[in-house]
């Protein structure tokens, strides 16, 4: 098993990676607006980054799968993120900013699966759930603290300082990455039978022929379709109702879920190991329709922060389950990161459609109707998981595993 020093380094690596990624959030729009970029130009830059991240999910996952040294993949991604931040800070012209967005989008798609692969190599399949919960906790704490720090730095010094700080924060991340010592071979036996077997033949084609992969990807897409538009829509409503206090309310809506993620993620990982992935997935998806309905009913802007705590439940569940279910479904194969890329692509498609559809519904029928529609999509996601998602945990009883395996083996694509 992994030594304590490597595990502690992994904890703090996740913390600093979250710090780095926070710098590429809403701060970009504020920074460019201060340099007299138009809303159309800012939208183009941000959309380019989003599209790059979406279409890079699967290729980046395949790249990480192909690289024998996952730490090298993570290091290259951190260097690319640092270069992207320096470009934004030093040269806020059109082409450098667009290049920075593309570089950041692809590097992020490499870094996330690389860290998941490092985690699996350190602890093995048996301890992966709880370890992923610890990863999610440190990421959540890093996100919350970095958002506050960068807000202060950007206000006190200037928008460019946020990106210089982001570049600097890649240095401790690289140092921590170098202190992780991976074993020569992944610990723990590979189960003789399991969901991963169906993914082995044909690489990407094998994954696309695996029922568990397709159903979980569908759950990811529906979750994002329901979830992504809720906070922006709630922010619009808060701005209309509370005026000058809107920024404070939105900040609370962002920070509260991070506290929830930090608090419950290790528990989510332990529950997934003890009671199975499917139960945890249902808990995460069950919070969606409840949150949508509450947002439709709540009039007090300050109550939005309390409702947003439910967002932390879904974030914690999917933060743990995406790499965990991918590891289950690719057990015994070198396709972990490709599978994560498929899940990321599904989430990206859902999130892209979410904001557009919710905005159209809100404009035509009102925000309340849009929240109810998003809640309905969340209920559909819950139903899909309940009726179609097989249990993927290695400890599934033989009879249940045999049924799942038989259902998952679909004809290979030609």
JOTAKA-V64133 format. One record per residue. RES is the residue in one letter. SS is DSSP state (alpha for helix, beta for strand, coil for the rest). OMEGA is omega in degrees with one decimal (none if undefined). BURIAL is + if it has 16 or more other ideal C-beta (glycine too) atoms within 10 Angstrom, else -. Layout:
{{RES;SS;OMEGA;BURIAL} {RES;SS;OMEGA;BURIAL}}
This chain:
{{X;coil;-177.2;-} {X;coil;176.6;+} {X;coil;-176.4;-} {X;alpha;-178.3;-} {X;alpha;178.9;-} {X;alpha;179.3;+} {X;alpha;177.1;+} {X;alpha;177.1;-} {X;alpha;177.7;+} {X;alpha;176.3;+} {X;alpha;-174.5;+} {X;alpha;171.9;+} {X;alpha;177.5;+} {X;alpha;178.3;+} {X;alpha;-176.6;+} {X;alpha;174.4;+} {X;alpha;176.2;+} {X;alpha;176.4;+} {X;alpha;-177.9;+} {X;alpha;-177.2;+} {X;alpha;178.8;+} {X;alpha;-179.2;+} {X;coil;-179.3;+} {X;coil;-179.2;+} {X;coil;-176.5;-} {X;coil;-178.2;-} {X;alpha;-179.2;+} {X;alpha;-178.9;+} {X;alpha;179.6;-} {X;alpha;-178.6;-} {X;alpha;-178.4;+} {X;alpha;177.8;+} {X;alpha;178.9;-} {X;alpha;177.6;-} {X;coil;173.1;-} {X;coil;168.7;-} {X;coil;177.5;+} {X;coil;178.3;-} {X;alpha;178.5;-} {X;alpha;-179.7;-} {X;alpha;178.1;+} {X;alpha;179.2;+} {X;alpha;178.5;-} {X;alpha;-179.1;+} {X;alpha;-179.2;+} {X;alpha;179.0;+} {X;alpha;177.7;-} {X;alpha;177.2;+} {X;alpha;-179.6;+} {X;alpha;-179.5;-} {X;alpha;178.2;-} {X;alpha;179.5;+} {X;alpha;-177.4;+} {X;alpha;-176.2;+} {X;alpha;-179.7;-} {X;alpha;-173.6;+} {X;alpha;-176.3;+} {X;alpha;177.2;+} {X;alpha;179.2;-} {X;alpha;176.8;+} {X;alpha;178.4;+} {X;alpha;177.9;+} {X;alpha;179.6;+} {X;alpha;176.5;+} {X;alpha;-177.0;+} {X;alpha;-179.0;-} {X;coil;-178.0;+} {X;coil;-179.2;-} {X;coil;-178.2;-} {X;alpha;178.1;+} {X;alpha;177.9;+} {X;alpha;177.0;-} {X;alpha;179.0;+} {X;alpha;179.5;+} {X;alpha;179.2;+} {X;alpha;178.8;+} {X;alpha;178.4;+} {X;alpha;176.8;+} {X;alpha;178.4;-} {X;alpha;177.4;+} {X;alpha;177.4;+} {X;alpha;178.7;+} {X;alpha;178.4;+} {X;alpha;179.1;+} {X;alpha;179.2;+} {X;alpha;177.2;+} {X;alpha;-179.8;+} {X;alpha;-175.8;+} {X;alpha;-171.3;+} {X;alpha;-170.5;-} {X;coil;-174.9;-} {X;coil;174.1;+} {X;coil;-170.4;-} {X;alpha;-175.4;-} {X;alpha;177.9;-} {X;alpha;179.4;-} {X;alpha;177.9;+} {X;alpha;177.1;+} {X;alpha;179.0;+} {X;alpha;179.8;+} {X;alpha;178.6;+} {X;alpha;-179.6;+} {X;alpha;180.0;+} {X;alpha;-178.6;+} {X;alpha;-178.8;+} {X;alpha;-178.3;+} {X;alpha;178.6;+} {X;alpha;180.0;+} {X;alpha;175.5;+} {X;alpha;-172.4;+} {X;alpha;-176.4;+} {X;alpha;178.0;+} {X;alpha;178.1;+} {X;alpha;178.3;+} {X;alpha;176.3;+} {X;alpha;179.1;+} {X;alpha;176.3;+} {X;alpha;179.4;+} {X;alpha;178.8;+} {X;alpha;179.4;+} {X;alpha;-179.0;+} {X;alpha;-169.8;+} {X;alpha;-178.4;+} {X;coil;-176.1;+} {X;coil;-172.6;+} {X;coil;-177.3;-} {X;coil;-170.3;+} {X;alpha;-176.1;+} {X;alpha;-178.9;+} {X;alpha;180.0;+} {X;alpha;176.6;+} {X;alpha;174.5;+} {X;alpha;176.4;+} {X;alpha;176.0;+} {X;alpha;-178.1;+} {X;alpha;178.7;+} {X;alpha;-177.8;+} {X;alpha;175.6;+} {X;alpha;-178.2;+} {X;alpha;178.3;+} {X;alpha;178.3;+} {X;alpha;178.5;+} {X;alpha;-177.3;+} {X;alpha;-178.4;+} {X;alpha;-178.7;+} {X;alpha;179.0;+} {X;alpha;178.3;+} {X;alpha;-178.3;-} {X;alpha;-177.7;+} {X;alpha;174.5;+} {X;alpha;179.2;+} {X;alpha;-178.9;-} {X;alpha;-179.7;+} {X;alpha;179.2;+} {X;alpha;-173.6;-} {X;alpha;-173.4;-} {X;coil;-177.1;-} {X;coil;-175.6;-} {X;alpha;-179.2;+} {X;alpha;-178.6;+} {X;alpha;178.5;+} {X;alpha;-176.0;+} {X;alpha;171.0;+} {X;alpha;177.9;+} {X;alpha;177.7;+} {X;alpha;178.7;+} {X;alpha;179.9;+} {X;alpha;-177.8;-} {X;alpha;173.9;+} {X;alpha;-177.4;+} {X;alpha;176.3;-} {X;alpha;176.8;-} {X;alpha;178.3;+} {X;alpha;178.7;-} {X;alpha;179.5;-} {X;alpha;177.7;+} {X;alpha;-179.4;+} {X;alpha;-177.8;-} {X;coil;176.7;-} {X;coil;-180.0;+} {X;coil;-179.5;-} {X;coil;175.2;-} {X;coil;180.0;-} {X;coil;177.1;-} {X;coil;-176.5;-} {X;coil;-178.2;-} {X;coil;173.4;-} {X;coil;178.8;-} {X;coil;174.5;-} {X;coil;-179.1;-} {X;coil;-179.1;+} {X;coil;179.8;-} {X;coil;179.8;-} {X;coil;-175.5;+} {X;coil;-176.7;+} {X;coil;-175.3;+} {X;alpha;-176.5;+} {X;alpha;-177.2;+} {X;alpha;-171.7;+} {X;alpha;-174.4;+} {X;coil;169.9;-} {X;coil;177.7;-} {X;coil;-178.2;-} {X;alpha;178.1;+} {X;alpha;177.5;-} {X;alpha;177.3;+} {X;alpha;-178.3;+} {X;alpha;176.2;+} {X;coil;-177.1;+} {X;beta;-176.2;+} {X;alpha;-180.0;+} {X;alpha;178.4;+} {X;alpha;-176.8;+} {X;alpha;-178.8;+} {X;alpha;-179.2;+} {X;alpha;175.5;+} {X;alpha;176.1;+} {X;alpha;176.5;+} {X;alpha;177.8;+} {X;alpha;-178.9;+} {X;alpha;180.0;+} {X;alpha;176.9;+} {X;alpha;-179.8;+} {X;alpha;179.1;+} {X;alpha;177.9;+} {X;alpha;-168.1;+} {X;alpha;-166.3;+} {X;alpha;-174.7;+} {X;alpha;-172.9;+} {X;alpha;-178.2;+} {X;alpha;176.6;+} {X;alpha;179.0;-} {X;alpha;176.8;+} {X;alpha;177.9;+} {X;alpha;177.2;+} {X;alpha;178.9;-} {X;alpha;179.7;+} {X;alpha;178.9;+} {X;alpha;-179.5;+} {X;alpha;-173.7;-} {X;alpha;-170.8;-} {X;alpha;173.5;+} {X;alpha;-172.9;-} {X;alpha;-178.5;-} {X;alpha;-173.8;-} {X;alpha;-178.6;+} {X;alpha;178.5;-} {X;alpha;-178.8;-} {X;alpha;179.4;+} {X;alpha;177.1;+} {X;alpha;178.2;-} {X;alpha;179.2;+} {X;alpha;177.6;+} {X;alpha;-174.1;+} {X;alpha;-176.1;+} {X;alpha;177.9;+} {X;alpha;178.9;+} {X;alpha;175.5;+} {X;alpha;178.9;-} {X;alpha;178.7;+} {X;alpha;179.9;+} {X;alpha;-176.9;+} {X;alpha;-170.1;-} {X;alpha;-174.2;+} {X;alpha;177.0;+} {X;alpha;176.9;+} {X;alpha;177.3;-} {X;alpha;178.7;+} {X;alpha;178.7;+} {X;alpha;179.1;-} {X;alpha;178.6;+} {X;alpha;178.4;+} {X;alpha;-173.6;+} {X;alpha;-173.3;-} {X;alpha;177.1;-} {X;coil;-176.0;+} {X;alpha;-173.2;+} {X;alpha;178.5;+} {X;alpha;179.7;-} {X;alpha;178.0;+} {X;alpha;179.7;+} {X;alpha;177.4;+} {X;alpha;-179.1;+} {X;alpha;-179.8;+} {X;alpha;179.9;+} {X;alpha;179.3;+} {X;alpha;-174.9;+} {X;alpha;-178.9;+} {X;alpha;177.4;+} {X;alpha;179.8;-} {X;alpha;179.0;+} {X;alpha;179.9;+} {X;alpha;178.4;+} {X;alpha;178.3;+} {X;alpha;177.6;+} {X;alpha;-174.3;+} {X;alpha;-174.1;-} {X;coil;176.9;+} {X;coil;-177.9;-} {X;coil;-178.8;-} {X;coil;-178.5;+} {X;coil;176.8;-} {X;alpha;178.5;-} {X;alpha;-178.4;+} {X;alpha;178.4;+} {X;alpha;178.7;-} {X;alpha;-179.0;+} {X;coil;174.7;+} {X;alpha;177.9;-} {X;alpha;176.7;+} {X;alpha;178.6;+} {X;alpha;178.5;+} {X;alpha;179.1;+} {X;alpha;-179.8;+} {X;alpha;179.0;+} {X;alpha;-178.4;+} {X;alpha;-177.6;+} {X;alpha;174.6;+} {X;alpha;178.1;+} {X;alpha;-169.7;+} {X;alpha;-177.0;+} {X;alpha;177.1;+} {X;alpha;-177.7;+} {X;alpha;178.2;+} {X;alpha;176.3;+} {X;alpha;178.1;+} {X;alpha;177.2;+} {X;alpha;-173.5;+} {X;alpha;179.3;+} {X;coil;-178.1;+} {X;coil;-179.2;+} {X;coil;179.5;+} {X;coil;177.7;+} {X;coil;-173.1;-} {X;coil;-177.7;+} {X;alpha;-172.5;+} {X;alpha;173.9;+} {X;alpha;178.4;+} {X;alpha;175.7;+} {X;alpha;177.2;+} {X;alpha;177.3;+} {X;alpha;178.3;+} {X;alpha;177.9;+} {X;alpha;177.5;+} {X;alpha;178.6;+} {X;alpha;178.6;+} {X;alpha;179.8;+} {X;alpha;178.0;+} {X;alpha;179.4;+} {X;alpha;-179.2;+} {X;alpha;179.8;+} {X;alpha;179.2;+} {X;alpha;-174.0;+} {X;alpha;-175.7;+} {X;alpha;178.9;-} {X;alpha;-177.2;-} {X;alpha;-178.6;+} {X;alpha;177.9;+} {X;alpha;179.6;-} {X;alpha;180.0;-} {X;alpha;-179.4;+} {X;alpha;-180.0;+} {X;alpha;-175.8;-} {X;alpha;-171.4;-} {X;alpha;-179.8;-} {X;coil;-176.4;-} {X;alpha;-179.9;+} {X;alpha;178.6;-} {X;alpha;178.9;-} {X;alpha;178.3;+} {X;alpha;178.5;+} {X;alpha;177.8;+} {X;alpha;177.7;+} {X;alpha;175.9;+} {X;alpha;178.1;+} {X;alpha;177.3;-} {X;alpha;176.2;+} {X;alpha;177.4;+} {X;alpha;176.4;+} {X;alpha;177.7;+} {X;alpha;178.0;+} {X;alpha;-178.7;+} {X;alpha;178.4;-} {X;alpha;179.4;+} {X;alpha;-178.2;+} {X;alpha;-171.7;-} {X;alpha;-169.4;-} {X;alpha;-173.5;-} {X;coil;176.5;+} {X;coil;173.5;+} {X;coil;-176.0;+} {X;coil;-175.7;+} {X;coil;-179.2;+} {X;coil;-176.7;+} {X;coil;179.6;-} {X;coil;179.6;+} {X;coil;-174.3;-} {X;alpha;-177.5;-} {X;alpha;179.5;-} {X;alpha;-179.9;-} {X;alpha;-179.9;+} {X;alpha;177.7;-} {X;alpha;-179.5;-} {X;alpha;-177.6;+} {X;alpha;179.4;+} {X;alpha;179.8;-} {X;alpha;-174.0;-} {X;alpha;-175.5;+} {X;beta;177.7;-} {X;coil;-178.8;-} {X;coil;178.8;-} {X;coil;175.8;-} {X;coil;-179.4;-} {X;coil;none;-}}
